[in-house]
């Protein structure tokens, strides 16, 4: 097998992996959307019962909506990466930048979130208990995720510049 065949085989594997990642992110986005719908049901019942936790549920809904958006953005990222012969593009870099910014917004929402209501909520007779946290904290995993997306966005910008230089040489 010569170098060209090896490169073609590697490219095929990479594209297959990106298609699989796109499908996985699609499912994750759908599952997160279902989780958001479930959370809205809980919030509606809690607010109907007069808990007075409207601010809490607004912040939680915004935060969970961001959780739905991030894999949706990555679906498009992986789909374009699998299809495009030149995967390093401005749009790809922007998608990663937006994902990083959304994670940063989620971190801020976690810091400004009012405390969770102390009530036990039941849905259709099933008790759903959630715990209130003591104070605000920054999840290190979210910080790492945000920094990763932002750095990867810069790497993709660099890749785009290298592609443009390569195209100009040829």
Order of alpha helices (4+ residues) and beta strands (2+ residues): alpha-alpha-alpha-beta-beta-alpha
